[in-house]
């Protein structure tokens, strides 16, 4: 059977070769930097009321600040309940890292003044970024399923030359929903996982997954262009938000910028946690982690 060869748009800088249902995805990778950024995502509400000393704008700002504080408290309480590590100092550092966290507002769900225009309330979806732990502490989190979600992405060797084949690996310390993207030196963005042949976006904890594997029907061949490449693994304990993409033969081309992908991926569907706050209602918190590895071509 004569192989069918599909040459994609020139700007993609790769070929997709289909031979007896085996796809060959031509990319380039060289591991030069591995990073991770943990966070938690939750809904929170804040309220503030007028006094003679404050303007309407100041009241609105105070309500937003109160909502951010509540988001941090939700995340900190969740971590206290969920985290059970034998290393007491590590557990203390984890909780402290959330106490000193930064808050980013992902969306404003509702904001309103009461009928008397005296009190203002705001409801937000917020992402809480704890203070980064040391590399050694991060490695300990990877071995503990009760610790905050920690994921890792890496490649099979440190350097690649043209014509070599590359393998990618991903792993998490607990079950997670994941999305693996690849940005080439020209700025094109692809989704490698989930893909057409491996559609599941849920991954088990403490299991190392390989890309490609027998289900993927493609291989990763080292080719130009020169320049930095980047693999990014988005992971959460809740299903990830949807992004715009199109099937280009085994994998997906993403039609949005990396910044948009990161933002939309965080549009998660929150799942109720088991811990309760003082009101008796369950705090809704999702753990999130974004890990990436940068790569660069080297000459033969």
N, C-alpha and C positions, 0 to 999 in steps of 0.2 A: 504494500500500500504506500503510495507516494505521500510524504508528509506535507501537511498544509502549514504554510508559514504566513503569519499575520504581522505586518509591520505597522505598529501603532503610530499615532501622531509624532512627528519628529521631535517636538519639544519634550516628550516623555523620556527620551534618551534610553529606552529599553525596547527589546523585542519580546514578543510573546510567541513562542514556537510550539505548535501542537503536533505531536507525533504519536499516533495510535492512542489518543486520549491522554497523553502525557504532556503537561505544559512545562515549559522552561521559562522562568522569569529571570531576565538578565538585569542584575543590580550590582552595586558595589558597596562593600562595607569594610571598615577597619575600626576596631574598638579603640577609642582613645580617651573616653570619658564616660563614667557611669554615675548617674545622679538619681535622687528620689526626693519627692516632696509630699509628705503626709498631711492630711487634713481631715476635718469632719464637716458634714453638711447637715443643716437642720433648719427648721422653721422657728421663728421667735416673734414675740410681740412686745412693743414698748408703748408706754403712755406717759403723758405729761400734761399738767394743767396750768392755766394762766395765773400769774400773780401780778401785782401792781408794778413790779420791777422788771418784768420780762415782756419782750415783744412776741408777736405771733411766730416769727421766724425762729426765735430762740426756743420757744416751746416745741416746735417741730423738730429742731435739732436735738433737743433733750430727749424727746420720745424715741428718735432713731438711736441715740446713744444707749438708752435703756434697753432697746431691742437687741442691740449688739451685745450688751452685757448679759442679757438672758441667754443668747445663743452660746456664749462662752460657758455659762453655768451649766446649760444643758449638756454641752460636749464634755465638760470636766466631770460632771456627775456620771455620765455614761461611761467614761473611761475608768473612773473609780470602781464602778460595779463590774465592768466587763474584764478588766485587767487583773490577772492573777499570775504574777511571776514570782519565782522563788528568790530572786535577787531583790532584796528590800530597797537598796539604794537605787536600782534601776526603776522600780515601781514609783518611788518618790520623785525621781527625775521626770518620768512620764507625766505624772499628775501636775508637777510644777510647770512643765512645758506648755500645758494647756492653760494654766493659770495666767501665763504671760503671753497668751496667743494674740495674733492679729486677726481681725475680722474683715472679710470682704462681702459686701452685699451683692448677691447674685441676681436677685429680683425683688421688687416691691409688690407684694400680693394684694395689699389693701392699705389705704390711708384715709382717715376721715376725722372731722371735727364733730363733736356731739351737737345736739340740737341747740344748746345754749351758747355754742361757740366758745366754750370754756376749756374743755379738755380735748386733746388730740391723741389719736392712737394710730399705730402703724404696724403692719405685719410684713415680715421679710423672709426670704430664703437666704441664708447666710452660710459662707464657708469659713471655718475656723482653722487658722494655720498655727500649730504649736511651734514653740522654739525648737530649732533643729537639735536632735541628739547627736552625739558623737558617732563616728563610723562604727566603733566597737559596740556601742549600745544598739545601733541599728541592726548589726549582725545578730545580736541576741534576740531581737524582736522577731527576726525571720524564723527562728526555731520555736517560737511560742505562739500557739493558735489563739490564746486569750489576750495577747497584746494587740494594740491597734493594728489595723490592716497594713501590712508591709509587703510590697512586691518588688521583683527584680527582673530586669531584662539584660541579657548578655549574649555574646556570640562565641563560637567554638574556638577561636584563636585570636591572638592579638593583632596579627597583620595578615593581609591578603594581597596576592599578586593577580594580575590579569589572568583569566582562565581558570582560577580556582573556584571551588564551590563553597558556599558558606551556610552555616546553620545558626538559627536563633533559638534561644531558650528563654522561657518565662517561668516564674514561680511565685507563689504567695504563701504567707504563713497561715492562711485560713481560706475557706471558699470565697470566691469573688466573681463578679461580673467584669469582663475585660474587653478592651479594644486595643489592638496593636497597629500602629501606623508607621509609615516610612516616608521620610522627606528626602528627596535626592538633592544633588548639588545645584540643580537648576530650579529648585523650589517646588517641583511637582510632589503631590501628596497622595499616598496610596494607603488603603486599609488592607493589611495582610491577614489579620484575624479580627473577627470571624471572616471567613471567605465563602465563596460559592459552594465549595465541597466540604468545608468544615464550618457549619452554620451556627453551632452552639457558642453562646457568649458567656457560658458559666464554666468556671474552672474550679477544681478541687484544691484544697489547701495541702501544702507539703508535697505537692506533685510537680515534677519538672516536665514541662511541655516543650516539645521540639517543633520548630518550623523551618523547613517543611517536614511533614511526616507522610506516611503512606496515604493518608486521606486527602492531602492537598493537591496531588497531581501536578506539581510544579517543582522546579529546582531553582536555587539562587546562584547565579553565575556572576563572578566578579568582572565588571566592565567599566569603562569610563562613563560619565565625565569626571574630570578632576574636581576636587573640592570636598567640603564637609557634607556628611550625610547624618541623618538622625533617626533613630528608632525610639518611639514613645509608647509606653504601656500605660493606659488609663485603667484604673481598677476601683471598684466600689463594692460594698456589701449590699447595695441596692442596684436594680437594673439601671443601666446608663441611658442618658438621653440620646435621641436619634440625631443623625447627621445626614447631609445630602451626599449621595454617592451613586456611582453607576458601575455596572458589571462590565469589565473589559477583558473577560476571559479567565476565570478562576479567582481573580482578586477584584478589588473595587478601586476606582479612581475617585478621590474626594474633591468635590468642586468648591470647597470652602477653605479659608486660610487656616493655618495651625491655631491661631488665636480663636477663631470661630469654633473650630473643632473642640478645643479645650472648654470653651464656654458652654456649647450645646451639650457636650458629654456630661457636664455637671448638672444638666437639667434632669436630674434623676427622679425616680418615683420612690419617695421615702417609705420605708418599712418600719412599722412600730417596733420599738425595742422592748425588752422585758422589764427594764427598770422604771420605777415610778417616781414622780416628783411629789412635792408636798401637797399638791391638790388632789393626788390620787390618779391623775391622768398620766399616761405613758408619754415620756419624752420621745420625740421622733428624731432619731439621729442615724445618719449613714456614714460609715467610715469611707475615706477616699485616699487613694495614693496615685501619684503620677511619677513613674520611673522612666528614665531615658538613658540611652547610650549614644554618644556621638562617634561617628566613624569618618575615616578619610582615606582616599586612594593613595597608594604608594607605587612608585615606578618599579618596573621589573629590573 
